[in-house]
Amino acid sequence: MGDSVLPPGETVMIALAAASHDPARFPRAGDFDIHRTTPVHLAFGHGIHYCLGAPLARVQVSTALRVLLALRLAGGADRSWRRTLISRGVTDLPVQLR
């Protein structure tokens, strides 16, 4: 993080889709790397602002990953990516059950 000073009244916009995508901090920042370590994880907040729904979200992700790992991608590996300020994902994802 830099030592920037914003003038009073300046608008600040936070883009969640940019989280952990700083190329100065992560080589190949746009690649999904399950082994990437991020020492400062802020997805569920911190301290008094920690998300009350975090345990439920972790259970949901665990369940979703089990289901996704039981699928196989259909067709080629090339995907068209949707990039917005709100989210990042593929436009389509054809799959087959194993």
N, CA, C and O atoms as CSV, one atom per row, in Angstrom:
chain,resi,resn,atom,element,x,y,z
A,1,MET,N,N,0.838,-1.186,0.000
A,1,MET,CA,C,0.000,0.000,0.000
A,1,MET,C,C,0.879,1.244,0.000
A,1,MET,O,O,1.908,1.315,0.672
A,2,GLY,N,N,0.440,2.199,-0.765
A,2,GLY,CA,C,1.202,3.440,-0.834
A,2,GLY,C,C,0.809,4.415,0.253
A,2,GLY,O,O,-0.143,4.192,1.001
A,3,ASP,N,N,1.547,5.480,0.326
A,3,ASP,CA,C,1.259,6.530,1.307
A,3,ASP,C,C,0.585,7.697,0.603
A,3,ASP,O,O,1.105,8.813,0.604
A,4,SER,N,N,-0.559,7.444,0.008
A,4,SER,CA,C,-1.287,8.476,-0.721
A,4,SER,C,C,-2.206,9.234,0.216
A,4,SER,O,O,-2.763,8.673,1.159
A,5,VAL,N,N,-2.351,10.516,-0.063
A,5,VAL,CA,C,-3.265,11.359,0.703
A,5,VAL,C,C,-4.339,11.849,-0.251
A,5,VAL,O,O,-4.040,12.441,-1.287
A,6,LEU,N,N,-5.587,11.601,0.104
A,6,LEU,CA,C,-6.698,12.061,-0.722
A,6,LEU,C,C,-7.162,13.412,-0.221
A,6,LEU,O,O,-7.266,13.628,0.986
A,7,PRO,N,N,-7.437,14.313,-1.130
A,7,PRO,CA,C,-7.956,15.613,-0.696
A,7,PRO,C,C,-9.368,15.472,-0.143
A,7,PRO,O,O,-10.099,14.570,-0.552
A,8,PRO,N,N,-9.761,16.341,0.774
A,8,PRO,CA,C,-11.121,16.277,1.336
A,8,PRO,C,C,-12.171,16.331,0.228
A,8,PRO,O,O,-12.046,17.094,-0.730
A,9,GLY,N,N,-13.202,15.510,0.379
A,9,GLY,CA,C,-14.293,15.483,-0.584
A,9,GLY,C,C,-14.040,14.585,-1.780
A,9,GLY,O,O,-14.917,14.440,-2.632
A,10,GLU,N,N,-12.854,13.972,-1.868
A,10,GLU,CA,C,-12.536,13.087,-2.997
A,10,GLU,C,C,-13.370,11.814,-2.903
A,10,GLU,O,O,-13.579,11.291,-1.809
A,11,THR,N,N,-13.848,11.313,-4.038
A,11,THR,CA,C,-14.625,10.085,-4.086
A,11,THR,C,C,-13.691,8.880,-4.103
A,11,THR,O,O,-12.700,8.861,-4.834
A,12,VAL,N,N,-14.014,7.879,-3.294
A,12,VAL,CA,C,-13.242,6.638,-3.267
A,12,VAL,C,C,-14.179,5.510,-3.662
A,12,VAL,O,O,-15.272,5.373,-3.112
A,13,MET,N,N,-13.740,4.704,-4.620
A,13,MET,CA,C,-14.546,3.570,-5.063
A,13,MET,C,C,-13.755,2.297,-4.824
A,13,MET,O,O,-12.601,2.186,-5.238
A,14,ILE,N,N,-14.378,1.341,-4.156
A,14,ILE,CA,C,-13.721,0.077,-3.856
A,14,ILE,C,C,-14.237,-0.973,-4.836
A,14,ILE,O,O,-15.445,-1.170,-4.961
A,15,ALA,N,N,-13.329,-1.640,-5.522
A,15,ALA,CA,C,-13.693,-2.685,-6.484
A,15,ALA,C,C,-13.325,-4.033,-5.883
A,15,ALA,O,O,-12.152,-4.404,-5.866
A,16,LEU,N,N,-14.322,-4.773,-5.387
A,16,LEU,CA,C,-14.058,-6.070,-4.771
A,16,LEU,C,C,-13.432,-7.051,-5.751
A,16,LEU,O,O,-12.682,-7.937,-5.343
A,17,ALA,N,N,-13.730,-6.904,-7.038
A,17,ALA,CA,C,-13.164,-7.810,-8.034
A,17,ALA,C,C,-11.650,-7.648,-8.155
A,17,ALA,O,O,-10.983,-8.511,-8.725
A,18,ALA,N,N,-11.101,-6.557,-7.628
A,18,ALA,CA,C,-9.657,-6.319,-7.702
A,18,ALA,C,C,-8.918,-6.890,-6.495
A,18,ALA,O,O,-7.689,-6.833,-6.454
A,19,ALA,N,N,-9.621,-7.431,-5.528
A,19,ALA,CA,C,-8.973,-7.950,-4.322
A,19,ALA,C,C,-7.949,-9.023,-4.663
A,19,ALA,O,O,-8.228,-9.930,-5.446
A,20,SER,N,N,-6.781,-8.917,-4.081
A,20,SER,CA,C,-5.666,-9.852,-4.283
A,20,SER,C,C,-5.236,-9.955,-5.746
A,20,SER,O,O,-4.755,-11.005,-6.174
A,21,HIS,N,N,-5.401,-8.893,-6.508
A,21,HIS,CA,C,-4.991,-8.877,-7.909
A,21,HIS,C,C,-3.900,-7.839,-8.178
A,21,HIS,O,O,-3.730,-7.414,-9.321
A,22,ASP,N,N,-3.166,-7.426,-7.156
A,22,ASP,CA,C,-2.109,-6.434,-7.319
A,22,ASP,C,C,-0.871,-7.108,-7.910
A,22,ASP,O,O,-0.239,-7.918,-7.231
A,23,PRO,N,N,-0.507,-6.796,-9.156
A,23,PRO,CA,C,0.642,-7.456,-9.767
A,23,PRO,C,C,1.961,-7.123,-9.064
A,23,PRO,O,O,2.931,-7.869,-9.198
A,24,ALA,N,N,2.013,-6.026,-8.323
A,24,ALA,CA,C,3.226,-5.699,-7.579
A,24,ALA,C,C,3.395,-6.633,-6.373
A,24,ALA,O,O,4.505,-6.806,-5.868
A,25,ARG,N,N,2.300,-7.228,-5.920
A,25,ARG,CA,C,2.350,-8.107,-4.753
A,25,ARG,C,C,2.273,-9.585,-5.130
A,25,ARG,O,O,2.876,-10.428,-4.466
A,26,PHE,N,N,1.541,-9.896,-6.183
A,26,PHE,CA,C,1.350,-11.284,-6.600
A,26,PHE,C,C,1.820,-11.467,-8.034
A,26,PHE,O,O,1.274,-10.844,-8.945
A,27,PRO,N,N,2.836,-12.321,-8.252
A,27,PRO,CA,C,3.159,-12.633,-9.643
A,27,PRO,C,C,1.974,-13.369,-10.273
A,27,PRO,O,O,1.336,-14.184,-9.606
A,28,ARG,N,N,1.675,-13.102,-11.522
A,28,ARG,CA,C,0.522,-13.691,-12.203
A,28,ARG,C,C,-0.752,-13.460,-11.379
A,28,ARG,O,O,-1.489,-14.400,-11.081
A,29,ALA,N,N,-0.993,-12.214,-11.023
A,29,ALA,CA,C,-2.091,-11.849,-10.121
A,29,ALA,C,C,-3.462,-12.269,-10.629
A,29,ALA,O,O,-4.350,-12.522,-9.815
A,30,GLY,N,N,-3.671,-12.354,-11.930
A,30,GLY,CA,C,-4.966,-12.731,-12.471
A,30,GLY,C,C,-5.227,-14.219,-12.508
A,30,GLY,O,O,-6.349,-14.641,-12.790
A,31,ASP,N,N,-4.201,-15.036,-12.224
A,31,ASP,CA,C,-4.368,-16.492,-12.247
A,31,ASP,C,C,-4.923,-17.000,-10.927
A,31,ASP,O,O,-4.576,-16.485,-9.864
A,32,PHE,N,N,-5.788,-18.012,-10.991
A,32,PHE,CA,C,-6.266,-18.665,-9.780
A,32,PHE,C,C,-5.159,-19.589,-9.287
A,32,PHE,O,O,-4.710,-20.470,-10.021
A,33,ASP,N,N,-4.722,-19.393,-8.054
A,33,ASP,CA,C,-3.660,-20.208,-7.469
A,33,ASP,C,C,-4.093,-20.623,-6.072
A,33,ASP,O,O,-4.066,-19.822,-5.138
A,34,ILE,N,N,-4.495,-21.892,-5.938
A,34,ILE,CA,C,-5.010,-22.370,-4.654
A,34,ILE,C,C,-3.928,-22.371,-3.576
A,34,ILE,O,O,-4.239,-22.399,-2.385
A,35,HIS,N,N,-2.654,-22.340,-3.991
A,35,HIS,CA,C,-1.541,-22.351,-3.037
A,35,HIS,C,C,-1.059,-20.948,-2.673
A,35,HIS,O,O,-0.145,-20.804,-1.861
A,36,ARG,N,N,-1.658,-19.916,-3.261
A,36,ARG,CA,C,-1.244,-18.542,-2.973
A,36,ARG,C,C,-1.518,-18.224,-1.502
A,36,ARG,O,O,-2.586,-18.537,-0.977
A,37,THR,N,N,-0.568,-17.616,-0.867
A,37,THR,CA,C,-0.765,-17.216,0.526
A,37,THR,C,C,-0.976,-15.711,0.566
A,37,THR,O,O,-0.246,-14.949,-0.068
A,38,THR,N,N,-1.959,-15.309,1.302
A,38,THR,CA,C,-2.261,-13.894,1.482
A,38,THR,C,C,-2.238,-13.618,2.975
A,38,THR,O,O,-3.170,-13.994,3.685
A,39,PRO,N,N,-1.194,-12.969,3.461
A,39,PRO,CA,C,-1.081,-12.774,4.910
A,39,PRO,C,C,-2.196,-11.919,5.514
A,39,PRO,O,O,-2.560,-12.119,6.673
A,40,VAL,N,N,-2.735,-10.987,4.765
A,40,VAL,CA,C,-3.795,-10.128,5.289
A,40,VAL,C,C,-5.081,-10.453,4.538
A,40,VAL,O,O,-5.291,-9.965,3.428
A,41,HIS,N,N,-5.933,-11.266,5.129
A,41,HIS,CA,C,-7.171,-11.697,4.494
A,41,HIS,C,C,-8.317,-10.886,5.084
A,41,HIS,O,O,-8.563,-10.946,6.289
A,42,LEU,N,N,-9.015,-10.132,4.249
A,42,LEU,CA,C,-10.069,-9.245,4.738
A,42,LEU,C,C,-11.459,-9.602,4.230
A,42,LEU,O,O,-12.386,-8.801,4.347
A,43,ALA,N,N,-11.611,-10.791,3.670
A,43,ALA,CA,C,-12.889,-11.156,3.062
A,43,ALA,C,C,-14.052,-11.079,4.040
A,43,ALA,O,O,-15.148,-10.680,3.648
A,44,PHE,N,N,-13.849,-11.445,5.287
A,44,PHE,CA,C,-14.936,-11.423,6.268
A,44,PHE,C,C,-14.773,-10.286,7.280
A,44,PHE,O,O,-15.398,-10.312,8.340
A,45,GLY,N,N,-13.965,-9.319,6.974
A,45,GLY,CA,C,-13.767,-8.199,7.885
A,45,GLY,C,C,-12.711,-8.516,8.927
A,45,GLY,O,O,-11.923,-9.450,8.780
A,46,HIS,N,N,-12.714,-7.716,9.984
A,46,HIS,CA,C,-11.683,-7.866,11.005
A,46,HIS,C,C,-12.200,-7.302,12.329
A,46,HIS,O,O,-12.924,-6.306,12.357
A,47,GLY,N,N,-11.818,-7.952,13.412
A,47,GLY,CA,C,-12.145,-7.434,14.747
A,47,GLY,C,C,-13.634,-7.330,14.989
A,47,GLY,O,O,-14.378,-8.271,14.712
A,48,ILE,N,N,-14.072,-6.206,15.500
A,48,ILE,CA,C,-15.480,-5.996,15.840
A,48,ILE,C,C,-16.367,-6.035,14.593
A,48,ILE,O,O,-17.573,-6.258,14.695
A,49,HIS,N,N,-15.779,-5.823,13.432
A,49,HIS,CA,C,-16.539,-5.813,12.182
A,49,HIS,C,C,-16.517,-7.171,11.480
A,49,HIS,O,O,-16.903,-7.261,10.315
A,50,TYR,N,N,-16.074,-8.227,12.164
A,50,TYR,CA,C,-16.011,-9.561,11.558
A,50,TYR,C,C,-17.422,-10.046,11.235
A,50,TYR,O,O,-18.337,-9.887,12.043
A,51,CYS,N,N,-17.593,-10.626,10.080
A,51,CYS,CA,C,-18.895,-11.045,9.574
A,51,CYS,C,C,-19.494,-12.179,10.405
A,51,CYS,O,O,-18.850,-13.207,10.614
A,52,LEU,N,N,-20.728,-11.990,10.879
A,52,LEU,CA,C,-21.416,-13.026,11.654
A,52,LEU,C,C,-21.765,-14.243,10.791
A,52,LEU,O,O,-21.934,-15.345,11.314
A,53,GLY,N,N,-21.872,-14.051,9.494
A,53,GLY,CA,C,-22.226,-15.145,8.591
A,53,GLY,C,C,-21.028,-15.918,8.059
A,53,GLY,O,O,-21.196,-16.805,7.223
A,54,ALA,N,N,-19.825,-15.603,8.523
A,54,ALA,CA,C,-18.614,-16.256,8.005
A,54,ALA,C,C,-18.644,-17.779,8.154
A,54,ALA,O,O,-18.305,-18.472,7.195
A,55,PRO,N,N,-19.034,-18.335,9.308
A,55,PRO,CA,C,-19.066,-19.801,9.407
A,55,PRO,C,C,-20.039,-20.434,8.402
A,55,PRO,O,O,-19.730,-21.474,7.820
A,56,LEU,N,N,-21.193,-19.826,8.197
A,56,LEU,CA,C,-22.148,-20.344,7.215
A,56,LEU,C,C,-21.564,-20.264,5.813
A,56,LEU,O,O,-21.710,-21.205,5.033
A,57,ALA,N,N,-20.909,-19.165,5.479
A,57,ALA,CA,C,-20.299,-19.016,4.160
A,57,ALA,C,C,-19.238,-20.083,3.927
A,57,ALA,O,O,-19.129,-20.616,2.823
A,58,ARG,N,N,-18.460,-20.400,4.951
A,58,ARG,CA,C,-17.423,-21.430,4.809
A,58,ARG,C,C,-18.048,-22.808,4.563
A,58,ARG,O,O,-17.526,-23.584,3.762
A,59,VAL,N,N,-19.152,-23.120,5.237
A,59,VAL,CA,C,-19.838,-24.390,5.010
A,59,VAL,C,C,-20.394,-24.425,3.590
A,59,VAL,O,O,-20.296,-25.450,2.915
A,60,GLN,N,N,-20.975,-23.321,3.130
A,60,GLN,CA,C,-21.530,-23.270,1.779
A,60,GLN,C,C,-20.440,-23.455,0.725
A,60,GLN,O,O,-20.643,-24.175,-0.253
A,61,VAL,N,N,-19.298,-22.817,0.912
A,61,VAL,CA,C,-18.193,-22.954,-0.041
A,61,VAL,C,C,-17.674,-24.386,-0.040
A,61,VAL,O,O,-17.392,-24.943,-1.101
A,62,SER,N,N,-17.548,-24.979,1.128
A,62,SER,CA,C,-17.079,-26.362,1.228
A,62,SER,C,C,-18.013,-27.301,0.466
A,62,SER,O,O,-17.555,-28.182,-0.261
A,63,THR,N,N,-19.316,-27.112,0.633
A,63,THR,CA,C,-20.308,-27.934,-0.068
A,63,THR,C,C,-20.235,-27.697,-1.577
A,63,THR,O,O,-20.251,-28.648,-2.358
A,64,ALA,N,N,-20.155,-26.445,-1.980
A,64,ALA,CA,C,-20.086,-26.114,-3.406
A,64,ALA,C,C,-18.834,-26.709,-4.044
A,64,ALA,O,O,-18.893,-27.214,-5.165
A,65,LEU,N,N,-17.712,-26.656,-3.348
A,65,LEU,CA,C,-16.479,-27.220,-3.899
A,65,LEU,C,C,-16.578,-28.729,-4.079
A,65,LEU,O,O,-16.095,-29.266,-5.075
A,66,ARG,N,N,-17.199,-29.415,-3.128
A,66,ARG,CA,C,-17.390,-30.863,-3.273
A,66,ARG,C,C,-18.208,-31.178,-4.522
A,66,ARG,O,O,-17.877,-32.100,-5.267
A,67,VAL,N,N,-19.267,-30.418,-4.748
A,67,VAL,CA,C,-20.110,-30.628,-5.927
A,67,VAL,C,C,-19.329,-30.287,-7.198
A,67,VAL,O,O,-19.361,-31.050,-8.163
A,68,LEU,N,N,-18.637,-29.164,-7.208
A,68,LEU,CA,C,-17.882,-28.761,-8.390
A,68,LEU,C,C,-16.784,-29.756,-8.740
A,68,LEU,O,O,-16.521,-29.999,-9.918
A,69,LEU,N,N,-16.141,-30.332,-7.730
A,69,LEU,CA,C,-15.070,-31.287,-7.986
A,69,LEU,C,C,-15.605,-32.605,-8.548
A,69,LEU,O,O,-14.841,-33.409,-9.083
A,70,ALA,N,N,-16.906,-32.822,-8.427
A,70,ALA,CA,C,-17.523,-34.017,-8.994
A,70,ALA,C,C,-17.926,-33.801,-10.452
A,70,ALA,O,O,-18.428,-34.720,-11.099
A,71,LEU,N,N,-17.707,-32.588,-10.974
A,71,LEU,CA,C,-18.055,-32.275,-12.353
A,71,LEU,C,C,-16.819,-32.275,-13.232
A,71,LEU,O,O,-15.698,-32.147,-12.740
A,72,ARG,N,N,-17.021,-32.416,-14.514
A,72,ARG,CA,C,-15.926,-32.353,-15.480
A,72,ARG,C,C,-16.322,-31.302,-16.521
A,72,ARG,O,O,-17.463,-31.273,-16.983
A,73,LEU,N,N,-15.376,-30.451,-16.880
A,73,LEU,CA,C,-15.659,-29.443,-17.896
A,73,LEU,C,C,-15.933,-30.118,-19.228
A,73,LEU,O,O,-15.236,-31.056,-19.615
A,74,ALA,N,N,-16.940,-29.641,-19.917
A,74,ALA,CA,C,-17.283,-30.164,-21.238
A,74,ALA,C,C,-16.668,-29.252,-22.293
A,74,ALA,O,O,-16.618,-28.035,-22.119
A,75,GLY,N,N,-16.215,-29.833,-23.359
A,75,GLY,CA,C,-15.656,-29.033,-24.442
A,75,GLY,C,C,-14.253,-28.547,-24.135
A,75,GLY,O,O,-13.564,-29.103,-23.279
A,76,GLY,N,N,-13.831,-27.496,-24.844
A,76,GLY,CA,C,-12.478,-26.945,-24.696
A,76,GLY,C,C,-12.291,-26.197,-23.389
A,76,GLY,O,O,-13.246,-25.926,-22.661
A,77,ALA,N,N,-11.056,-25.875,-23.117
A,77,ALA,CA,C,-10.723,-25.188,-21.863
A,77,ALA,C,C,-10.857,-23.678,-21.978
A,77,ALA,O,O,-10.818,-22.982,-20.963
A,78,ASP,N,N,-11.013,-23.156,-23.192
A,78,ASP,CA,C,-11.108,-21.709,-23.367
A,78,ASP,C,C,-12.457,-21.208,-22.870
A,78,ASP,O,O,-13.499,-21.757,-23.228
A,79,ARG,N,N,-12.435,-20.189,-22.065
A,79,ARG,CA,C,-13.659,-19.619,-21.513
A,79,ARG,C,C,-13.681,-18.117,-21.766
A,79,ARG,O,O,-12.635,-17.470,-21.823
A,80,SER,N,N,-14.857,-17.585,-21.914
A,80,SER,CA,C,-15.050,-16.151,-22.051
A,80,SER,C,C,-15.328,-15.580,-20.660
A,80,SER,O,O,-16.250,-16.022,-19.975
A,81,TRP,N,N,-14.528,-14.601,-20.251
A,81,TRP,CA,C,-14.653,-14.047,-18.897
A,81,TRP,C,C,-15.515,-12.797,-18.878
A,81,TRP,O,O,-15.410,-11.942,-19.757
A,82,ARG,N,N,-16.357,-12.701,-17.878
A,82,ARG,CA,C,-17.176,-11.518,-17.618
A,82,ARG,C,C,-16.405,-10.691,-16.581
A,82,ARG,O,O,-16.085,-11.193,-15.503
A,83,ARG,N,N,-16.116,-9.465,-16.894
A,83,ARG,CA,C,-15.363,-8.622,-15.958
A,83,ARG,C,C,-16.176,-7.357,-15.687
A,83,ARG,O,O,-16.385,-6.532,-16.576
A,84,THR,N,N,-16.618,-7.226,-14.471
A,84,THR,CA,C,-17.345,-6.029,-14.058
A,84,THR,C,C,-16.746,-5.543,-12.750
A,84,THR,O,O,-15.880,-6.208,-12.182
A,85,LEU,N,N,-17.186,-4.415,-12.275
A,85,LEU,CA,C,-16.710,-3.916,-10.984
A,85,LEU,C,C,-17.284,-4.719,-9.829
A,85,LEU,O,O,-16.718,-4.710,-8.736
A,86,ILE,N,N,-18.392,-5.412,-10.045
A,86,ILE,CA,C,-19.059,-6.152,-8.987
A,86,ILE,C,C,-18.528,-7.563,-8.849
A,86,ILE,O,O,-18.309,-8.031,-7.732
A,87,SER,N,N,-18.317,-8.251,-9.960
A,87,SER,CA,C,-17.892,-9.650,-9.880
A,87,SER,C,C,-17.028,-10.015,-11.079
A,87,SER,O,O,-16.929,-9.267,-12.051
A,88,ARG,N,N,-16.408,-11.178,-10.983
A,88,ARG,CA,C,-15.598,-11.709,-12.083
A,88,ARG,C,C,-15.956,-13.172,-12.237
A,88,ARG,O,O,-15.978,-13.908,-11.250
A,89,GLY,N,N,-16.232,-13.603,-13.439
A,89,GLY,CA,C,-16.576,-15.001,-13.656
A,89,GLY,C,C,-16.710,-15.303,-15.128
A,89,GLY,O,O,-16.606,-14.416,-15.975
A,90,VAL,N,N,-16.943,-16.566,-15.420
A,90,VAL,CA,C,-17.112,-16.977,-16.812
A,90,VAL,C,C,-18.535,-16.697,-17.273
A,90,VAL,O,O,-19.464,-16.659,-16.466
A,91,THR,N,N,-18.695,-16.504,-18.571
A,91,THR,CA,C,-20.028,-16.236,-19.115
A,91,THR,C,C,-20.825,-17.522,-19.251
A,91,THR,O,O,-22.054,-17.508,-19.188
A,92,ASP,N,N,-20.113,-18.652,-19.442
A,92,ASP,CA,C,-20.771,-19.951,-19.477
A,92,ASP,C,C,-19.775,-20.999,-19.013
A,92,ASP,O,O,-18.565,-20.792,-19.100
A,93,LEU,N,N,-20.276,-22.118,-18.523
A,93,LEU,CA,C,-19.419,-23.181,-18.015
A,93,LEU,C,C,-20.098,-24.537,-18.230
A,93,LEU,O,O,-20.679,-25.090,-17.297
A,94,PRO,N,N,-20.030,-25.073,-19.448
A,94,PRO,CA,C,-20.635,-26.374,-19.705
A,94,PRO,C,C,-19.912,-27.470,-18.934
A,94,PRO,O,O,-18.683,-27.527,-18.946
A,95,VAL,N,N,-20.663,-28.337,-18.267
A,95,VAL,CA,C,-20.063,-29.405,-17.468
A,95,VAL,C,C,-20.756,-30.737,-17.735
A,95,VAL,O,O,-21.861,-30.784,-18.274
A,96,GLN,N,N,-20.076,-31.826,-17.343
A,96,GLN,CA,C,-20.637,-33.169,-17.406
A,96,GLN,C,C,-20.440,-33.808,-16.053
A,96,GLN,O,O,-19.443,-33.549,-15.380
A,97,LEU,N,N,-21.386,-34.647,-15.646
A,97,LEU,CA,C,-21.208,-35.411,-14.409
A,97,LEU,C,C,-20.194,-36.504,-14.661
A,97,LEU,O,O,-20.161,-37.083,-15.747
A,98,ARG,N,N,-19.364,-36.794,-13.670
A,98,ARG,CA,C,-18.364,-37.865,-13.807
A,98,ARG,C,C,-19.009,-39.203,-13.658
A,98,ARG,O,O,-18.331,-40.227,-13.743
